[in-house]
Amino acid sequence: MSEGTTTPASREGRRSWRGRAGLSIQSKLLIMLLAVSLVSSVIVGTIGFLNGRQSLHDSAVDQLITIRSMRAAEITTAIDAVKRDASLHSRNLSAQTLSTSINEGYEALEQETSEPEDRAALETYYTDTFIPELENRTGDSYGDEAFIPESVAGQHLQARFTTLNQDFDADYDTLLDDNDPGDGSAYAEASARYGDYFTRLVREAGYEDALLMNLDGDVVFSAYKGAELGTNLMTGPYRDTVLAKAYAEAIATNSVSTVILTDFERWVPSLGIPTMWVISPVGNDSRITGAMAFQVSIDTINDLTTGKEQWKEQGLGDTGEVYLVGRDDLMRSNSRRLIEDPENYAKIAVNGGVPPSVVQRAVEVNGTVLLQQVNTQAVTDAQAGRSGTTIGRDYLGRESVTAYAPLEIEGLDWVIIARIDSEEAFAPVSDFTRTVLLSLLGILLGVSLLSLLLAQVFTRPVHRLVGAVHRVAEGDLDVQVPQGARDEFGDLGHAFNDMASSLRIKQELIDEQQAENEKLLLTLMPESVAAKYKKGDEAISEAHENVSVVFAELIGFDDYARGLSPEQEIGHLNTLMRGFDEAAEKAGVEKVRTLRGGYLASSGLVVPRVDNVRRSVDFARNVLAAVERFNAQNGTAIGVRAGVDTGTVTSGLVARTSLAYDLWGDAVNLAYRVRSVTGDPGVYVSQTVYDRTREIFTYSEAGTIEAHGGTETVWRVA
C-alpha cells in the first residue's frame, strides 16, 4: 500500500479527532469574558475621560476670561486716573498762573520784529539734524521748511530751545530743566518762574511731555521744547493731527471740566513714536485761558497689558498675552512675541502673512503699536460689541485660545484680547488624556493577559488562522500559517495555505490583466467615458456646449518619412506627438485622438473652462512652437496647419466593439475646414474664435469659407 493511501482506519481516526467536543466552547466562553471585561473598562474610562477633559477645558477658558476681565478693569481704571489727574493739573492755581503769564509773554514776543538769524538757525537745524533723523526713523520724506513756525514768537522760542535737541537718544533732563530762553523777555521771566510746574508733572506724574496752548491754538510752552513748540495747531504743520482736533473740541466746550482722550497717532515731533494725548482746558469756572495736553507714555499702556512683562507670574504661561486693538485693526499695545524674541517674531510674522516691511519696522522700534494688524474673528466680534471666547488662528497664524471683549473707555474705540497658544492652554487636558489612556491601557493589558493566559492552549491555533485570514482580507496573499499538530486545526491550516497560494496566483494574473486593460482603455477615451463603458452602457455619447476644438495637421511629414526606416518614422512621429501632448497639458486642453498626420484636441470638454477659447489658441500656437523645435533639432521642414473653432460638440464611443472614441459636431467640422483655407502652415480660427480673442491675439484675415448657410471669414494668428 502506498504511503499516501487513505485507509478506513485513518479516516476513522480523523473522524474521532473531529468528533471531540468542549474545547471550542471553552474558547468562546473565554473570549466572551474577555470582551465583557474590555468593554466595561472602555466604557468606564471613556465616561471619566470625557467628564474630566471637559472640566479641564472649561477651566483653561475660564482662566483666560478672568485674566481678560482683570486687565480690562486695570486699563480702564488707569486711563480714568490719567484723565482725572489731567483735569486736576489743568485746573489748579499753578496751571492758571502759568497759562496767563506764558500767554502774555508769548503775545509780547509776537509783537517784536522777526530776527533773520532765528529763521536761518531753524532752517539749518531742520535740514541737517531733525528731518534726517525723522526720515531715518519713519522712512517717510519731509520738506525742509515744513516744521518752521510761521509766527515770530514761535521762531524765537524754537531757535533758543528746540535747536538744542541735537542727540535724540541722549537724556533730555537738561532741556527739561532749562526753561529760560535767556533773552530777558516777559516770556523768559514767566517761563523761568513757572515752567518748573511742567517739569514736575513730567517727572512725577510720568507723562512723556506736556504742552500748553493759548486760545488761538499756539503751543506756547512745552516741557521738552520739541518741534511742536511755537507752532499753531489750527494752521501749522500739525493741523491735521488727532491732537489738533481734540484741542479744538476741548476749547469749543469752554469748560474746565472737559477732558478729552485721544487714540494713538504717530507724533512727528517725537520722531513718529505712537502717542496718545489727554487734553483739558486751563482756567476756572469764569473763563478759560488755553488748554493743556499731556502726552501719555506708550509704556503706560504696555505695562498694563503685559503686567510689566510678568506674563508667567500672572497666569499667562509661556505663550499667553493680552493686547489691545483699535477700530483700524492695528495693535494699540506691544506683542509679547516681539518683546521676548524679536527674531522668532519676525520669522513667524512673515510666515503668517504680515508684510516684511511692517515686520522689519516693528523689530527696529521694538513695538507693534500702529504696526501689527490683527485680522481675526475675535477682533471682529469684539468690535461688534460682543464678548466671548474662540479657538482659532491668532494675528500671526498660530492656533490659539482667545477671550475677547470691547474695552469700555470713553473716547477710545478699542477691544481687548487675551490669548494663549492652544497647545499650552490645553496642556492639562493633554496630560489628563495621557494619564487616562495609560491607565486604561494598563487595565486592558492586565485583563487581556489574564484571559489570554487561560485560553492560550485552546485559542492559539485559531488566533493564528484568524490573523492570517485578516491579512488575506487586507490583500496580503503571501501569508502562510504553521500547520501545527496533526489535528483538525492542522488540517485547516494546510487547507488555508493551499487556498492562499491559489488566491495569490489568481490575483497576480487578474491584476496584470486589469492593469493592461485599464491602461489600454484610458489611451482610447477619457476617464469619464471609460467609466461608463466599464459599467456596460450601450450608447455612450455626451453633448457639450461651449467647447473649443483644435484640429492640427502635419504638413510635409510624409515627404520627410520616405527616407526613414519604419522604426525611425514612428520614433519621430512619437516625438512630435509627445510635443503636442506636452503643449496640450501646458495649455490645459484635452487630447481627443491622435492620427498619423493630425491631432484632435478640445478645451472645456472634460473640464469646463471659461477661457477655453484662449487656451485652444494658445495650444495651437504651442503646437507650432513644438514643430519648430523638432525642425531645429532634426533639420527638417515640417509644418503644421491648425484650425480652431468653438461651439457645441458631441463626444462618445463610435462602434462599441472597436472602442473608437471620437468627437463630432459643427465645431469639429469647422475647425477641420478652417485649417485648410490656405495651403500655408499656421493657426487659423473661425469668426467666433476671432471675436472672442481678438483683444488677446493679433490676427490677419486669411480667407473665407462657406459655413452655416453663408460666408464666414477665416483669420490667421500672427
WOHUTA-V387826 format. One record per backbone hydrogen bond with DSSP energy under -0.5 kcal/mol. CO is the residue of the C=O (numbers start at 1). NH is the residue of the N-H. Records with the same first field share a line. If there is no record, write none. Layout:
BEGIN
CO->NH / NH
END
This chain:
BEGIN
2->5
5->7
7->11
8->12
9->13
10->14
11->15
12->16
13->17
14->18
15->19
17->20
22->26
23->27
24->28
25->29
26->30
27->31
28->32
29->33
30->34
31->35
32->36
33->37
34->38
35->39
36->40
37->41
38->42
39->43
40->44
41->45
42->46
43->47
44->48
45->49
46->50
47->51
48->52
49->53
50->54
51->55
52->56
53->57
54->58
55->59
56->60
57->61
58->62
59->63
60->64
61->65
62->66
63->67
64->68
65->69
66->70
67->71
68->72
69->73
70->74
71->75
72->76
73->77
74->78
75->79
76->80
77->81
78->82
79->83
80->84
81->85
82->86
83->87
84->88
85->89
86->90
87->91
88->91 / 92
90->283
92->96
93->97
94->98
95->99
96->100
97->101
98->102
99->103
100->104
101->105
102->106
103->107
104->108
105->109 / 187
106->110
107->111
108->111
109->112
114->116
115->118 / 119
116->120
117->121
118->122
119->123
120->124
121->125
122->126
123->127
124->128
125->129 / 130
126->131
129->133
130->134
131->135
132->136
133->137
134->138
135->139
143->146
145->148
151->155
152->156
153->157
154->158
155->159
156->160
157->161 / 162
158->163
161->164
162->165
164->166
166->168
167->170
172->176
173->177
174->178
177->179
179->181
185->189
186->190
187->191
188->192
189->193
190->194
191->195
194->197
195->198 / 199
196->200
197->201
198->202
199->203
200->204 / 205
201->205 / 207
202->206
209->295
210->223
211->293
212->220 / 221
213->291
214->217
217->233
218->214 / 220
219->230
221->212
226->229
228->231
231->219 / 233
232->236
236->239
238->241
241->245
242->246
243->247
244->248
245->249
246->250
247->251
248->252
249->253
250->253 / 254 / 255
251->254
255->258
260->279
265->267 / 275
266->268
267->270 / 272 / 273
268->271
270->273
273->267
275->265
276->296
277->262
278->294
279->260
280->292
282->289 / 290
287->284
290->282
291->213
292->280
293->211 / 295
294->278 / 296
295->208 / 209
296->276
297->300 / 301
298->302
299->303
300->304
301->305
302->306
303->307 / 308
306->310
307->310
310->314
311->314 / 316
312->315
316->319 / 320
321->419
323->417
324->332 / 333
325->415
326->329
329->374
330->326
331->370
335->339
336->340
337->341
341->345
342->346
343->347
344->348
345->349
346->350
347->351
348->352
349->354
350->353
355->358 / 359
356->360
357->361
358->362
359->363
360->364
361->365
362->366 / 367
368->371 / 372
372->331
373->375
374->376
376->380
377->381
378->382
379->383
380->384
381->386
382->385
388->404
390->402
392->400
394->397
398->394
399->422
400->392 / 402
401->420
402->390
403->418
404->388
405->416
406->408
407->409
409->412
412->409 / 414
414->407
415->325
416->405
417->323
418->403
419->321
420->401
421->425
422->426
424->427
426->430
427->431
428->432
429->433
430->434
431->435
432->436
433->437
434->438
435->439
436->440
437->441
438->442
439->443
440->444
441->445
442->446
443->447
444->448
445->449
446->450
447->451
448->452
449->453
450->454
451->455
452->456
455->458 / 459
456->460
459->463
460->464
461->465
462->466
463->467
464->468
465->469
466->470
467->471
468->472
469->473
470->474
471->476
472->475
475->477
476->479
485->487
487->491
488->492
489->493
490->494
491->495
492->496
493->497
494->498
495->499
496->500
497->501
498->502
499->503
500->504
501->505
502->506
503->507
504->508
505->509
506->510
507->511
508->512
509->513
510->514
511->515
512->516
513->517
514->518
515->519
516->520
517->521
518->522
519->523
520->524
521->524 / 525
524->661
526->530
527->531
528->532
529->533
530->534
531->535
532->536 / 537
533->536
538->540
539->541
540->653
542->651
544->649
547->647
548->603
549->645
550->552 / 601
551->643
552->599
553->641
555->639
556->560
557->561
558->562
560->563
561->564
565->569
566->570
567->571
568->572
569->573
570->574
571->575
572->576
573->577
574->578
575->579
576->580
577->581
578->582
579->583
580->584
581->585
582->586
583->587
584->588 / 589
590->602
593->600
597->554
598->595
599->552 / 601
600->592 / 593
601->550
602->590
603->548
606->608
609->612
611->615
612->616
613->617
614->618
615->619
616->620
617->621
618->622
619->623
620->624
621->625
622->626
623->627
624->628
625->629
626->630
627->631
628->632
629->633
630->634
631->635 / 636
639->555
640->642 / 682
641->553
642->684
643->551
644->686
645->549
647->547
648->667
649->544
650->664
651->542
652->654 / 662
653->655
654->660
655->658 / 659 / 660
656->659
659->661
660->654
662->652
664->650
665->669
666->670
667->671
668->672
669->673
670->674
671->675
673->676
674->677
682->642 / 684
683->717
684->644
685->715
686->690
687->691
688->692
689->693
690->693 / 694
693->696 / 697
698->718
700->716
703->714
705->707 / 712
707->710
710->707
712->705
714->702 / 703
715->685
716->700
END
